Amino acid sequence: MIYDQDLTWRIFHIFGHLCMWEEFVCLYIIVLDCDLEPNIIDVEQEIENIKGFIKQFSTGLNTEITNISYWIGIIDRYWDSRTQFNETELAAVKAIVNKRLDTDYFRNLNELINYLKQMTKFQIKTLRHIFMTRLYGYSHFASYLSIFHHQQDDTNKSDEDIEKIVYEGTMAKQEAETKLENHNYLNDLNERINNLQKDNDELTSKLKVAQIQLEDNEYKIGILETEINLLQEQRNFNNVRIGDVTDVEWRDDDENNSTQLVKDIKKLNRALNKITEVKRNVKEIKKETVTELFSSLGCNTTIKDKQMKLVLVAALQQKLIRCIIDNAKYYFEHANTGISQVQNISVDNLEAAILFKTEDLIKLTTRFEDTHSVTGENSRTLPTTLRKQCYAALGNRGFPANHPFINELAKNLISEMNKYRILDSDEKNKKFEKEIVKIIIQVLRIFHFRFKTQEPIPVVKFYKGGEDIDPFFMEGMWEGHHEDYEVEICSFPAIFVNSDSSVYTRAQVIARPKNVM
């Protein structure tokens, strides 16, 4: 943000021409109104001080100044209407203030207010103190006049009384000089802040340039990664074709080796964390639909809780994974019609056809193995080998980015995510659209295909809100004994083998304390 230095000094020039104490009261209200989140305790103390200075001003002059009570009431009306969110009363008070400042010095009051809104909280607070100092000066000036009048009226005061009066006047003068020094110090500090702001602007500009260079490098890296993945896919495809059909174990360097599969699952989890992030890049969170989402997942978190955004990220991740899996299940069930004849199968339906015919072939070879007692080694491993090799091919090459099902599902997921949050720019939306396609392909290949390359096949489980914490199958943050906690939300499922409880990856959960009756 770039500040107009000339306007800064012109504003102080305007303040220098003020002479009526009511004007400083009005300016205090205007400056306070530009602070959207003031410290309530500080403001209430300031307001009490201002009212005290005004009363002291009247008392010191030994007369009732016109409108003293009126302007004290205006200050109270402003703060009460603001803290109680009474927009009608607040507008009425602002109209009174603006009318009082409708002088030659404030012809551009709106321009002044716009500039004040650009100031930092420290600058705003400094201005409020400056106006308070002026009112404080009026009150002490009145007390000096009171002392002078008392001296004129009482010429018979003793030397001791006169000495006391002189002493008090000297102390008051020193106090006023100290406040003036503090005021000058604040002005110097404000200038330093402006200089730091300029430095910050320069650094921000350099950071933007660096960010552009970084994005360019990331784009180039992405191209290289794509080329590497294509080569890896080709190599794996060749390995599938030339592999020994009796070998049901995956080599260490194969992507379907359990160790490599775990790495890819964790990589998918990180990608989901990044694409569902809502602390930055989001201009609006739709509170009503988010509340409904939390309720449907058994969350106790409300839209006003501090951890709301953290829970929302987890909920959106679960929502994405479930939507992709459910849509794929529906797609495979309804794409199998009309594929009995191989020549009638379109390119767009190849994945569904292979899946359909693979499942049928596995059932036939399993039945063959069960009904034919004299078999060789090949037939004994044939169902498992068929399953692993066919699903390896699908997991390696199934569903390219230009597949109609992928494109349609991407549009639906973008619409679904926009029900809960709106990104802050078209650029972020385009980036999200590109990333969601990658996420869909990863989820399909891992959850629908590559899991079936394992022996035994692992299961996938999302834990519901309210279920007990089980550290063996879950990862999260909790203090003390896990028995005292339960699941608030599960962002990523546990993946494990039922038969021996071996775990590929633990579920990612956010925990909450149990309600102890």
C-alpha positions as CSV (number, residue, x, y, z in Angstrom):
1,M,0.0,0.0,0.0
2,I,1.4,3.4,-1.0
3,Y,0.6,6.4,1.2
4,D,0.2,9.9,0.0
5,Q,2.9,11.8,2.0
6,D,1.6,15.3,0.9
7,L,-1.9,14.4,2.2
8,T,-0.3,13.3,5.5
9,W,1.2,16.7,6.1
10,R,-1.9,18.5,4.8
11,I,-4.0,16.7,7.4
12,F,-1.8,17.8,10.2
13,H,-2.0,21.3,8.7
14,I,-5.8,21.1,9.0
15,F,-5.6,19.9,12.6
16,G,-3.3,22.9,13.4
17,H,-6.0,25.4,12.4
18,L,-8.6,23.9,14.8
19,C,-9.5,26.1,17.8
20,M,-12.9,24.9,19.1
21,W,-12.9,22.1,21.6
22,E,-16.1,20.6,20.0
23,E,-14.1,20.1,16.8
24,F,-11.6,17.9,18.6
25,V,-14.5,15.8,20.1
26,C,-15.9,15.4,16.5
27,L,-12.5,14.4,15.1
28,Y,-12.0,11.9,17.9
29,I,-15.3,10.2,16.9
30,I,-14.4,10.2,13.2
31,V,-11.0,8.7,13.8
32,L,-12.4,6.1,16.2
33,D,-15.0,5.2,13.6
34,C,-12.3,4.3,11.2
35,D,-10.9,1.7,13.6
36,L,-13.0,-1.4,12.8
37,E,-11.7,-3.5,15.8
38,P,-10.6,-1.1,18.6
39,N,-9.6,-2.2,22.0
40,I,-12.8,-1.7,23.9
41,I,-11.2,-1.2,27.3
42,D,-8.8,1.4,25.8
43,V,-11.7,3.3,24.1
44,E,-13.9,3.3,27.1
45,Q,-11.1,4.7,29.2
46,E,-10.4,7.4,26.6
47,I,-14.0,8.4,26.4
48,E,-14.1,8.8,30.2
49,N,-11.0,10.9,30.1
50,I,-12.5,13.1,27.3
51,K,-15.7,13.7,29.3
52,G,-13.5,14.5,32.4
53,F,-11.4,17.0,30.4
54,I,-14.6,18.8,29.1
55,K,-16.1,18.9,32.6
56,Q,-12.8,20.2,34.1
57,F,-12.7,22.8,31.3
58,S,-16.1,24.2,32.4
59,T,-15.2,23.9,36.1
60,G,-11.9,25.7,35.7
61,L,-13.6,28.7,34.0
62,N,-16.1,28.7,36.9
63,T,-19.0,28.9,34.5
64,E,-21.3,26.5,32.6
65,I,-20.1,26.3,29.0
66,T,-22.9,26.0,26.5
67,N,-23.4,22.5,25.0
68,I,-21.0,20.8,27.5
69,S,-23.7,18.2,28.4
70,Y,-24.8,18.0,24.8
71,W,-21.4,16.9,23.5
72,I,-20.8,14.6,26.4
73,G,-24.1,13.0,25.4
74,I,-23.0,12.8,21.7
75,I,-19.9,10.8,22.7
76,D,-21.9,8.4,24.8
77,R,-24.6,8.1,22.0
78,Y,-21.9,7.2,19.5
79,W,-20.2,4.5,21.6
80,D,-23.5,3.0,22.8
81,S,-24.9,2.8,19.3
82,R,-21.7,1.3,17.9
83,T,-21.3,-1.4,20.6
84,Q,-25.1,-2.2,20.5
85,F,-25.1,-2.3,16.7
86,N,-27.8,0.3,16.4
87,E,-27.2,1.5,12.9
88,T,-30.0,4.1,12.9
89,E,-28.7,5.8,16.0
90,L,-25.1,5.6,14.8
91,A,-26.0,7.2,11.5
92,A,-27.8,10.1,13.3
93,V,-24.7,10.7,15.5
94,K,-22.4,10.7,12.5
95,A,-24.7,13.2,10.7
96,I,-24.4,15.6,13.8
97,V,-20.6,15.2,13.8
98,N,-20.3,15.9,10.0
99,K,-22.5,18.9,10.3
100,R,-20.4,20.4,13.1
101,L,-17.2,19.9,10.9
102,D,-18.9,21.5,7.9
103,T,-16.3,24.4,7.8
104,D,-13.8,25.8,5.3
105,Y,-11.2,23.4,6.7
106,F,-13.3,20.3,6.1
107,R,-14.8,20.8,2.7
108,N,-13.2,17.4,1.7
109,L,-14.3,15.5,4.8
110,N,-14.9,12.3,2.8
111,E,-11.4,12.5,1.4
112,L,-10.1,12.7,4.9
113,I,-12.1,9.7,6.0
114,N,-10.9,7.6,3.1
115,Y,-7.3,8.4,4.0
116,L,-7.9,7.6,7.7
117,K,-9.2,4.1,6.6
118,Q,-5.8,3.4,5.0
119,M,-3.9,4.2,8.2
120,T,-2.6,1.5,10.5
121,K,-4.1,0.8,13.8
122,F,-1.2,2.4,15.5
123,Q,-1.6,5.6,13.5
124,I,-5.3,5.7,14.3
125,K,-4.6,5.3,18.0
126,T,-1.9,8.0,17.8
127,L,-4.4,10.5,16.3
128,R,-6.9,9.8,19.0
129,H,-4.3,10.5,21.6
130,I,-3.4,13.8,19.9
131,F,-7.0,15.0,20.1
132,M,-7.2,13.9,23.7
133,T,-4.1,15.9,24.4
134,R,-5.7,19.0,22.9
135,L,-8.7,18.6,25.1
136,Y,-6.5,18.0,28.1
137,G,-4.7,21.3,27.2
138,Y,-8.0,23.2,27.2
139,S,-8.9,21.8,30.7
140,H,-5.5,22.8,32.2
141,F,-5.6,26.2,30.5
142,A,-8.9,26.7,32.3
143,S,-7.4,25.7,35.6
144,Y,-4.6,28.3,35.1
145,L,-7.3,31.0,34.5
146,S,-9.0,29.8,37.7
147,I,-5.8,30.2,39.7
148,F,-5.2,33.7,38.2
149,H,-8.7,34.8,39.1
150,H,-8.3,33.5,42.6
151,Q,-5.1,35.4,43.0
152,Q,-6.9,38.6,41.8
153,D,-9.8,38.1,44.2
154,D,-7.7,37.2,47.2
155,T,-4.8,39.6,47.6
156,N,-4.4,38.7,51.2
157,K,-3.2,35.2,50.5
158,S,-0.2,34.2,52.5
159,D,3.3,33.7,51.1
160,E,2.8,30.0,51.7
161,D,-0.4,29.9,49.6
162,I,1.2,31.9,46.8
163,E,4.2,29.5,46.8
164,K,1.9,26.5,46.6
165,I,0.0,28.0,43.6
166,V,3.3,28.8,41.9
167,Y,4.5,25.2,42.5
168,E,1.3,23.7,41.1
169,G,1.5,26.0,38.1
170,T,5.1,24.9,37.5
171,M,4.2,21.2,37.8
172,A,1.3,21.7,35.4
173,K,3.6,23.5,32.9
174,Q,6.1,20.6,33.1
175,E,3.4,18.1,32.5
176,A,2.2,19.9,29.5
177,E,5.7,20.2,28.1
178,T,6.2,16.4,28.6
179,K,3.0,15.7,26.7
180,L,4.2,18.0,23.9
181,E,7.5,16.1,23.8
182,N,5.6,12.8,23.6
183,H,3.5,14.3,20.7
184,N,6.7,15.2,18.8
185,Y,8.0,11.7,19.5
186,L,4.9,10.2,18.1
187,N,5.2,12.3,14.9
188,D,8.8,11.1,14.5
189,L,7.6,7.5,15.1
190,N,4.9,8.0,12.5
191,E,7.5,9.1,9.9
192,R,9.6,6.1,10.7
193,I,6.5,3.9,10.2
194,N,5.9,5.4,6.8
195,N,9.5,4.8,5.8
196,L,9.2,1.2,6.9
197,Q,6.0,1.0,4.9
198,K,7.8,2.2,1.8
199,D,10.5,-0.5,2.4
200,N,7.8,-3.1,2.8
201,D,6.2,-2.0,-0.5
202,E,9.6,-2.4,-2.2
203,L,10.1,-5.8,-0.7
204,T,6.5,-6.8,-1.7
205,S,7.2,-5.8,-5.3
206,K,10.4,-7.9,-5.3
207,L,8.5,-10.8,-3.8
208,K,6.0,-10.7,-6.6
209,V,8.8,-10.8,-9.2
210,A,10.3,-13.8,-7.3
211,Q,6.9,-15.4,-7.1
212,I,6.4,-15.1,-10.9
213,Q,9.9,-16.7,-11.4
214,L,9.0,-19.5,-9.0
215,E,5.7,-20.2,-10.7
216,D,7.6,-20.3,-14.1
217,N,10.1,-22.8,-12.6
218,E,7.3,-24.9,-11.1
219,Y,5.6,-25.0,-14.6
220,K,8.9,-26.2,-16.1
221,I,9.3,-28.8,-13.3
222,G,5.7,-29.9,-13.9
223,I,6.5,-30.5,-17.6
224,L,9.5,-32.6,-16.6
225,E,7.5,-34.6,-14.1
226,T,4.9,-35.3,-16.7
227,E,7.6,-36.6,-19.1
228,I,9.1,-38.7,-16.3
229,N,5.6,-40.1,-15.4
230,L,5.0,-41.0,-19.0
231,L,8.3,-42.9,-19.1
232,Q,7.5,-44.6,-15.8
233,E,4.1,-45.6,-17.1
234,Q,5.6,-47.1,-20.2
235,R,8.2,-49.0,-18.2
236,N,5.6,-50.3,-15.8
237,F,3.3,-51.3,-18.7
238,N,6.2,-53.2,-20.3
239,N,6.9,-54.9,-16.9
240,V,3.3,-56.0,-16.8
241,R,3.5,-57.5,-20.3
242,I,6.7,-59.4,-19.8
243,G,6.3,-60.3,-16.1
244,D,6.2,-63.9,-15.0
245,V,2.5,-64.8,-14.7
246,T,3.2,-67.1,-11.8
247,D,4.8,-64.3,-9.8
248,V,2.1,-62.7,-7.6
249,E,4.6,-60.4,-5.7
250,W,5.6,-57.0,-6.9
251,R,9.2,-56.0,-7.3
252,D,10.6,-53.3,-5.0
253,D,10.8,-50.8,-7.8
254,D,7.2,-51.4,-9.0
255,E,4.6,-48.7,-8.2
256,N,2.3,-51.4,-6.9
257,N,4.7,-52.6,-4.3
258,S,3.1,-51.9,-1.0
259,T,5.8,-49.4,0.1
260,Q,5.5,-47.4,-3.1
261,L,1.7,-47.5,-2.8
262,V,1.9,-46.1,0.7
263,K,4.1,-43.2,-0.5
264,D,1.5,-42.4,-3.3
265,I,-1.4,-42.5,-0.8
266,K,0.5,-40.0,1.4
267,K,1.2,-37.8,-1.6
268,L,-2.5,-37.8,-2.4
269,N,-3.3,-36.8,1.1
270,R,-0.9,-33.8,0.9
271,A,-2.5,-32.7,-2.4
272,L,-5.9,-32.8,-0.9
273,N,-4.7,-30.7,2.1
274,K,-3.4,-28.1,-0.4
275,I,-6.5,-28.0,-2.7
276,T,-9.0,-27.7,0.2
277,E,-7.1,-25.0,2.2
278,V,-9.4,-22.2,3.3
279,K,-7.2,-19.9,5.5
280,R,-5.9,-18.1,2.5
281,N,-7.1,-17.5,-1.1
282,V,-10.8,-17.7,0.1
283,K,-12.9,-14.5,0.0
284,E,-16.2,-16.0,1.4
285,I,-17.2,-19.0,3.5
286,K,-20.9,-19.9,3.2
287,K,-21.9,-20.2,6.8
288,E,-25.3,-21.9,6.3
289,T,-24.1,-24.7,4.0
290,V,-21.0,-25.2,6.1
291,T,-23.2,-25.6,9.2
292,E,-25.2,-28.2,7.4
293,L,-22.1,-30.0,6.3
294,F,-20.7,-30.2,9.9
295,S,-24.1,-31.5,11.1
296,S,-24.2,-34.2,8.4
297,L,-20.7,-35.4,9.5
298,G,-21.5,-35.5,13.2
299,C,-19.2,-32.5,14.0
300,N,-19.8,-30.4,17.2
301,T,-17.8,-27.5,15.7
302,T,-19.9,-24.3,14.9
303,I,-19.2,-21.6,12.4
304,K,-18.0,-19.3,15.3
305,D,-15.4,-21.6,16.8
306,K,-11.7,-20.9,16.4
307,Q,-11.0,-24.3,14.8
308,M,-13.9,-23.9,12.3
309,K,-11.5,-23.5,9.3
310,L,-9.4,-26.4,10.3
311,V,-12.5,-28.7,10.6
312,L,-13.9,-27.3,7.3
313,V,-10.7,-28.3,5.5
314,A,-11.0,-31.8,6.9
315,A,-14.7,-32.0,5.9
316,L,-14.1,-30.8,2.4
317,Q,-11.4,-33.4,2.0
318,Q,-13.7,-36.2,3.1
319,K,-16.4,-34.7,0.8
320,L,-14.1,-34.8,-2.2
321,I,-12.9,-38.4,-1.7
322,R,-16.5,-39.7,-1.1
323,C,-17.9,-37.8,-4.1
324,I,-15.2,-39.2,-6.4
325,I,-15.6,-42.8,-5.2
326,D,-19.4,-42.7,-5.3
327,N,-19.5,-41.2,-8.8
328,A,-17.0,-43.7,-10.1
329,K,-19.1,-46.6,-8.6
330,Y,-22.2,-45.2,-10.3
331,Y,-20.3,-44.8,-13.6
332,F,-19.0,-48.4,-13.6
333,E,-22.4,-49.8,-12.8
334,H,-24.1,-47.9,-15.7
335,A,-21.3,-48.0,-18.3
336,N,-21.4,-51.8,-18.5
337,T,-24.6,-51.9,-20.6
338,G,-23.9,-52.6,-24.3
339,I,-20.4,-53.9,-23.9
340,S,-21.1,-57.6,-24.5
341,Q,-19.6,-57.3,-28.0
342,V,-15.9,-56.1,-28.0
343,Q,-16.3,-54.4,-31.3
344,N,-19.1,-52.2,-29.9
345,I,-17.0,-50.9,-27.0
346,S,-16.0,-47.2,-27.4
347,V,-12.7,-45.8,-26.3
348,D,-14.4,-43.9,-23.6
349,N,-15.8,-47.1,-22.1
350,L,-12.6,-49.2,-22.2
351,E,-11.9,-48.9,-18.4
352,A,-15.4,-49.9,-17.5
353,A,-15.3,-52.8,-20.0
354,I,-12.0,-54.1,-18.8
355,L,-13.2,-53.9,-15.2
356,F,-16.4,-55.7,-16.0
357,K,-14.8,-58.5,-18.0
358,T,-11.9,-58.9,-15.5
359,E,-14.4,-59.5,-12.6
360,D,-16.2,-62.1,-14.7
361,L,-12.9,-63.8,-15.7
362,I,-11.8,-63.9,-12.0
363,K,-15.1,-65.5,-11.0
364,L,-14.7,-68.1,-13.8
365,T,-11.0,-69.0,-13.0
366,T,-11.8,-69.2,-9.3
367,R,-14.6,-71.6,-10.1
368,F,-12.3,-73.5,-12.4
369,E,-9.8,-73.9,-9.7
370,D,-12.4,-75.0,-7.1
371,T,-13.9,-77.6,-9.4
372,H,-10.8,-79.1,-11.1
373,S,-8.8,-80.9,-8.4
374,V,-5.7,-81.7,-10.6
375,T,-4.2,-78.3,-11.5
376,G,-0.8,-76.9,-12.0
377,E,0.9,-74.0,-10.3
378,N,-0.3,-71.6,-13.0
379,S,-4.0,-72.3,-12.4
380,R,-3.6,-72.1,-8.7
381,T,-2.4,-68.6,-8.9
382,L,-4.4,-67.6,-12.0
383,P,-7.3,-65.7,-10.3
384,T,-5.0,-63.6,-8.2
385,T,-2.6,-63.0,-11.0
386,L,-5.4,-61.9,-13.4
387,R,-6.7,-59.5,-10.8
388,K,-3.4,-58.0,-9.9
389,Q,-2.1,-57.6,-13.5
390,C,-5.4,-56.2,-14.9
391,Y,-5.8,-53.8,-12.1
392,A,-2.2,-52.8,-12.4
393,A,-2.7,-51.8,-16.0
394,L,-5.8,-49.8,-15.1
395,G,-4.1,-48.2,-12.1
396,N,-1.1,-47.3,-14.3
397,R,-2.9,-46.0,-17.4
398,G,-6.7,-45.8,-16.7
399,F,-8.6,-42.6,-17.1
400,P,-6.4,-40.0,-18.9
401,A,-7.0,-36.3,-18.2
402,N,-9.2,-35.8,-21.3
403,H,-11.6,-38.6,-20.5
404,P,-15.3,-37.4,-20.6
405,F,-16.1,-38.9,-17.2
406,I,-13.1,-37.0,-15.7
407,N,-14.1,-33.7,-17.2
408,E,-17.8,-34.0,-16.2
409,L,-16.9,-35.1,-12.6
410,A,-14.4,-32.2,-12.3
411,K,-17.2,-29.7,-13.2
412,N,-19.5,-31.3,-10.6
413,L,-16.8,-31.2,-7.9
414,I,-16.0,-27.5,-8.6
415,S,-19.7,-26.7,-8.2
416,E,-19.9,-28.8,-5.0
417,M,-16.9,-27.0,-3.4
418,N,-18.4,-23.6,-4.3
419,K,-21.4,-24.4,-2.1
420,Y,-19.1,-24.0,0.9
421,R,-16.4,-21.5,-0.1
422,I,-15.6,-19.0,-2.9
423,L,-12.0,-18.4,-4.0
424,D,-10.8,-14.8,-4.2
425,S,-9.8,-14.6,-7.8
426,D,-10.3,-16.1,-11.3
427,E,-6.6,-17.2,-11.3
428,K,-7.2,-19.3,-8.1
429,N,-10.3,-20.8,-9.7
430,K,-8.4,-21.8,-12.8
431,K,-5.6,-23.3,-10.7
432,F,-8.2,-25.2,-8.7
433,E,-9.8,-26.6,-11.9
434,K,-6.5,-27.9,-13.1
435,E,-5.6,-29.5,-9.7
436,I,-9.0,-31.1,-9.2
437,V,-8.5,-33.2,-12.4
438,K,-5.2,-34.5,-11.0
439,I,-6.9,-35.3,-7.7
440,I,-9.8,-37.2,-9.4
441,I,-7.3,-39.4,-11.5
442,Q,-5.2,-40.1,-8.4
443,V,-8.2,-41.1,-6.3
444,L,-9.6,-43.3,-9.1
445,R,-6.4,-45.1,-9.8
446,I,-5.5,-45.7,-6.1
447,F,-8.9,-46.4,-4.6
448,H,-10.6,-48.2,-7.5
449,F,-7.7,-50.0,-9.1
450,R,-4.3,-50.2,-7.3
451,F,-5.8,-51.4,-4.0
452,K,-6.9,-54.5,-5.9
453,T,-3.3,-55.2,-6.9
454,Q,-2.6,-56.1,-3.3
455,E,-2.9,-59.5,-1.7
456,P,-5.0,-59.5,0.4
457,I,-7.0,-56.4,-0.8
458,P,-7.1,-53.6,1.8
459,V,-10.3,-51.9,3.0
460,V,-11.0,-48.2,3.3
461,K,-12.8,-46.7,6.3
462,F,-13.8,-43.2,7.2
463,Y,-14.5,-42.8,10.9
464,K,-17.7,-40.9,12.0
465,G,-17.9,-38.1,14.4
466,G,-18.3,-39.4,18.0
467,E,-16.4,-42.7,17.5
468,D,-13.7,-43.6,20.0
469,I,-10.1,-42.7,19.3
470,D,-8.0,-45.7,18.3
471,P,-4.3,-44.8,17.9
472,F,-3.6,-48.0,16.0
473,F,-5.8,-46.9,13.1
474,M,-5.8,-43.1,13.6
475,E,-3.4,-40.2,13.6
476,G,-4.2,-36.8,15.2
477,M,-3.6,-34.4,18.1
478,W,-4.8,-35.2,21.7
479,E,-3.4,-34.6,25.1
480,G,-3.2,-37.3,27.8
481,H,-5.1,-40.5,27.4
482,H,-6.7,-41.2,24.1
483,E,-9.6,-42.9,25.9
484,D,-10.8,-39.4,27.0
485,Y,-11.3,-38.3,23.3
486,E,-13.5,-39.1,20.4
487,V,-13.5,-38.3,16.6
488,E,-14.7,-34.8,15.6
489,I,-14.0,-35.3,11.9
490,C,-12.0,-37.7,9.7
491,S,-10.4,-36.0,6.7
492,F,-8.6,-39.0,5.2
493,P,-9.6,-42.7,5.7
494,A,-7.7,-45.5,7.3
495,I,-6.5,-48.1,4.8
496,F,-5.8,-51.6,6.3
497,V,-6.2,-55.3,5.9
498,N,-9.1,-56.9,7.8
499,S,-7.6,-60.4,8.1
500,D,-4.4,-59.4,10.0
501,S,-5.1,-55.7,10.9
502,S,-2.0,-54.6,9.0
503,V,-2.2,-50.9,8.3
504,Y,-1.2,-49.2,5.1
505,T,-2.0,-45.7,6.4
506,R,-3.8,-44.5,9.5
507,A,-6.9,-42.3,9.3
508,Q,-6.3,-38.5,9.7
509,V,-8.7,-37.3,12.4
510,I,-9.3,-34.2,14.5
511,A,-10.2,-35.2,18.0
512,R,-12.5,-33.6,20.6
513,P,-12.8,-34.3,24.4
514,K,-15.6,-36.7,25.3
515,N,-18.6,-35.2,27.2
516,V,-18.3,-36.6,30.7
517,M,-21.7,-36.6,32.4
